[in-house]
Amino acid sequence: METANQTDSRGRLTETNDGLHSPAPEYFYAVTPDGPCWYFGSQLASEDVDFLQALTAQADHSYVPETPAQLKCLDEIIERLNVSNVTHRIEAGPYYWFPQAVSMPGPAELLDPADACRLTGELEAWRDAAAYYRPFAVSLEGAEIAAVCCSVRRRARAHIAGCETEPAYRRRGHAARAVSHWAEAVLRQNAVPFYNTSWENTASQKTAMATGAIQFAAGIAIYPVTATL
């Protein structure tokens, strides 16, 4: 969680490590084989944190791979967060890490920021990000960039992937190729590559597993609606 977000002296979440100063989750919970962990947003009142802490501590913290975290008190948590009349969105899904990367066949490269103009179509939105979301890996279809994968959140020893495939090139293995090339680049920096997605996005889960990632947690993040990834 510390890779994804900044924390204050109390260990409370302040903002994401995305370079955009986006709000961190107001509540985060995850279960792992080693046990659960949970964090609270820095803007929550102390009495709200005490309530959520007690509620979460009483939850069933069983971890079952490839299964959503069974946080049965989720409705009560959301109700407490909504006391301030702030609407929230929930992101839930598996979390992966790469002990090693599986090389995928086909052309891929690390994109130089000076060549960001090569990003076209829906991938054009990544042009500005190419300068600071590094490593920035791309999968190629001929001379065209078909998919990107880069470090959308990072610290010195850990990076978190963000990826996208141009619609015309989907279901051709480009996402896996870009993710694999990115993971290899992160590992060369002696950092740990992480990857997370949603339970609904089964294609993204298959991409992670095809490229050597291993699930280590199932998590739930609750953001105010103004937050961005």
C-alpha positions as semicolon CSV with decimal commas, in nm:
position;residue;x (nm);y (nm);z (nm)
1;M;0,000;0,000;0,000
2;E;0,291;0,234;0,068
3;T;0,395;0,198;-0,297
4;A;0,056;0,318;-0,419
5;N;0,003;0,600;-0,170
6;Q;0,176;0,859;0,046
7;T;0,119;0,837;0,420
8;D;0,147;1,088;0,703
9;S;0,317;1,045;1,041
10;R;0,012;0,854;1,167
11;G;0,029;0,603;0,884
12;R;-0,287;0,753;0,732
13;L;-0,324;0,774;0,351
14;T;-0,285;1,124;0,203
15;E;-0,249;1,102;-0,176
16;T;-0,159;0,853;-0,447
17;N;0,192;0,815;-0,586
18;D;0,072;0,889;-0,939
19;G;0,244;1,227;-0,980
20;L;-0,095;1,396;-1,000
21;H;-0,157;1,434;-0,625
22;S;-0,482;1,241;-0,658
23;P;-0,672;1,168;-0,334
24;A;-0,586;0,838;-0,169
25;P;-0,856;0,592;-0,065
26;E;-1,053;0,686;0,245
27;Y;-1,050;0,318;0,333
28;F;-0,835;0,028;0,213
29;Y;-0,852;-0,336;0,315
30;A;-0,664;-0,640;0,189
31;V;-0,620;-1,002;0,288
32;T;-0,302;-1,200;0,217
33;P;-0,171;-1,546;0,309
34;D;0,010;-1,374;0,599
35;G;-0,300;-1,201;0,730
36;P;-0,503;-0,881;0,674
37;C;-0,404;-0,517;0,656
38;W;-0,612;-0,200;0,646
39;Y;-0,553;0,173;0,617
40;F;-0,757;0,490;0,658
41;G;-0,756;0,826;0,481
42;S;-0,594;1,124;0,650
43;Q;-0,912;1,334;0,622
44;L;-1,126;1,102;0,834
45;A;-1,220;1,217;1,182
46;S;-1,066;1,026;1,471
47;E;-1,402;0,892;1,583
48;D;-1,468;0,757;1,233
49;V;-1,129;0,586;1,226
50;D;-1,194;0,430;1,569
51;F;-1,531;0,300;1,451
52;L;-1,392;0,158;1,125
53;Q;-1,093;0,008;1,306
54;A;-1,313;-0,181;1,549
55;L;-1,550;-0,291;1,273
56;T;-1,272;-0,420;1,049
57;A;-1,089;-0,598;1,331
58;Q;-1,397;-0,814;1,386
59;A;-1,422;-0,922;1,020
60;D;-1,345;-1,265;0,877
61;H;-0,993;-1,232;0,738
62;S;-0,981;-1,559;0,542
63;Y;-0,769;-1,548;0,227
64;V;-0,877;-1,758;-0,071
65;P;-0,677;-1,698;-0,394
66;E;-0,878;-1,580;-0,696
67;T;-1,167;-1,493;-0,465
68;P;-1,282;-1,142;-0,357
69;A;-1,214;-1,041;0,001
70;Q;-1,519;-1,138;0,207
71;L;-1,565;-0,814;0,398
72;K;-1,920;-0,864;0,524
73;C;-1,917;-0,534;0,712
74;L;-1,863;-0,341;0,386
75;D;-2,212;-0,188;0,388
76;E;-2,157;-0,055;0,740
77;I;-1,819;0,087;0,638
78;I;-1,970;0,270;0,341
79;E;-2,254;0,400;0,554
80;R;-2,003;0,546;0,799
81;L;-1,799;0,707;0,522
82;N;-2,110;0,858;0,370
83;V;-2,189;1,050;0,691
84;S;-2,008;1,344;0,528
85;N;-2,242;1,317;0,225
86;V;-1,946;1,238;-0,002
87;T;-2,025;0,980;-0,268
88;H;-1,773;0,699;-0,297
89;R;-1,666;0,445;-0,553
90;I;-1,538;0,099;-0,469
91;E;-1,251;-0,077;-0,644
92;A;-1,201;-0,443;-0,560
93;G;-0,972;-0,696;-0,715
94;P;-0,663;-0,917;-0,699
95;Y;-0,309;-0,789;-0,643
96;Y;-0,006;-0,951;-0,809
97;W;0,372;-0,930;-0,795
98;F;0,640;-1,057;-1,033
99;P;0,919;-1,272;-0,887
100;Q;1,038;-1,283;-1,247
101;A;0,898;-1,186;-1,584
102;V;0,809;-1,431;-1,860
103;S;0,935;-1,298;-2,192
104;M;0,662;-1,286;-2,455
105;P;0,741;-1,333;-2,825
106;G;0,717;-1,038;-3,059
107;P;0,852;-0,683;-3,083
108;A;0,847;-0,459;-2,775
109;E;1,061;-0,169;-2,655
110;L;1,098;0,100;-2,391
111;L;0,962;0,424;-2,535
112;D;1,181;0,734;-2,518
113;P;0,977;1,038;-2,405
114;A;1,100;1,220;-2,716
115;D;0,909;0,964;-2,924
116;A;0,578;1,002;-2,741
117;C;0,426;1,138;-3,063
118;R;0,420;0,775;-3,181
119;L;0,132;0,714;-2,940
120;T;-0,182;0,754;-3,148
121;G;-0,552;0,677;-3,128
122;E;-0,671;0,613;-2,773
123;L;-0,309;0,571;-2,662
124;E;-0,244;0,938;-2,742
125;A;-0,372;1,015;-2,390
126;W;-0,049;0,858;-2,259
127;R;0,185;1,102;-2,436
128;D;0,244;1,330;-2,138
129;A;0,278;1,030;-1,908
130;A;0,565;0,889;-2,114
131;A;0,799;1,142;-1,954
132;Y;0,742;1,040;-1,590
133;Y;0,562;0,702;-1,581
134;R;0,885;0,512;-1,637
135;P;0,977;0,248;-1,737
136;F;0,734;0,297;-2,025
137;A;0,708;-0,019;-2,234
138;V;0,521;-0,062;-2,560
139;S;0,422;-0,357;-2,776
140;L;0,441;-0,308;-3,151
141;E;0,227;-0,415;-3,444
142;G;0,453;-0,338;-3,737
143;A;0,555;0,024;-3,688
144;E;0,248;0,104;-3,479
145;I;0,231;0,105;-3,098
146;A;-0,042;-0,140;-3,005
147;A;-0,023;-0,142;-2,623
148;V;0,151;0,036;-2,337
149;C;0,251;-0,063;-1,984
150;C;0,427;0,174;-1,746
151;S;0,490;0,257;-1,380
152;V;0,184;0,464;-1,289
153;R;0,279;0,454;-0,919
154;R;0,623;0,391;-0,784
155;R;0,880;0,422;-0,514
156;A;1,247;0,333;-0,524
157;R;1,198;-0,037;-0,455
158;A;0,852;-0,102;-0,603
159;H;0,646;-0,004;-0,908
160;I;0,278;-0,054;-0,995
161;A;0,172;-0,114;-1,354
162;G;-0,081;0,072;-1,562
163;C;-0,156;-0,058;-1,910
164;E;-0,384;-0,011;-2,209
165;T;-0,423;-0,165;-2,554
166;E;-0,540;0,023;-2,862
167;P;-0,889;-0,123;-2,938
168;A;-0,796;-0,233;-3,291
169;Y;-0,514;-0,450;-3,154
170;R;-0,688;-0,620;-2,863
171;R;-0,692;-0,999;-2,817
172;R;-0,360;-1,035;-3,000
173;G;-0,132;-1,071;-2,698
174;H;-0,011;-0,710;-2,701
175;A;-0,106;-0,637;-2,340
176;A;0,091;-0,939;-2,215
177;R;0,391;-0,841;-2,426
178;A;0,393;-0,482;-2,297
179;V;0,345;-0,592;-1,934
180;S;0,624;-0,849;-1,962
181;H;0,866;-0,596;-2,111
182;W;0,776;-0,346;-1,839
183;A;0,822;-0,603;-1,561
184;E;1,163;-0,702;-1,696
185;A;1,269;-0,336;-1,696
186;V;1,151;-0,284;-1,336
187;L;1,333;-0,596;-1,219
188;R;1,653;-0,468;-1,381
189;Q;1,623;-0,165;-1,152
190;N;1,622;-0,403;-0,851
191;A;1,263;-0,303;-0,782
192;V;0,953;-0,519;-0,744
193;P;0,685;-0,498;-1,016
194;F;0,326;-0,502;-0,890
195;Y;0,004;-0,532;-1,089
196;N;-0,358;-0,503;-0,978
197;T;-0,690;-0,511;-1,156
198;S;-1,062;-0,561;-1,089
199;W;-1,249;-0,886;-1,043
200;E;-1,465;-0,798;-1,342
201;N;-1,166;-0,763;-1,574
202;T;-1,089;-1,128;-1,638
203;A;-0,880;-1,043;-1,945
204;S;-0,649;-0,832;-1,728
205;Q;-0,619;-1,115;-1,475
206;K;-0,519;-1,355;-1,754
207;T;-0,260;-1,105;-1,875
208;A;-0,102;-1,088;-1,529
209;M;-0,078;-1,464;-1,491
210;A;0,051;-1,514;-1,847
211;T;0,342;-1,284;-1,775
212;G;0,465;-1,454;-1,459
213;A;0,272;-1,261;-1,194
214;I;0,159;-1,431;-0,875
215;Q;-0,144;-1,320;-0,677
216;F;-0,055;-1,222;-0,321
217;A;-0,366;-1,037;-0,200
218;A;-0,729;-0,949;-0,256
219;G;-0,818;-0,591;-0,178
220;I;-1,094;-0,333;-0,151
221;A;-1,031;0,040;-0,191
222;I;-1,299;0,305;-0,129
223;Y;-1,236;0,643;-0,293
224;P;-1,428;0,970;-0,287
225;V;-1,571;1,031;-0,632
226;T;-1,320;1,309;-0,702
227;A;-1,028;1,061;-0,689
228;T;-0,855;0,933;-1,002
229;L;-0,638;0,632;-1,061
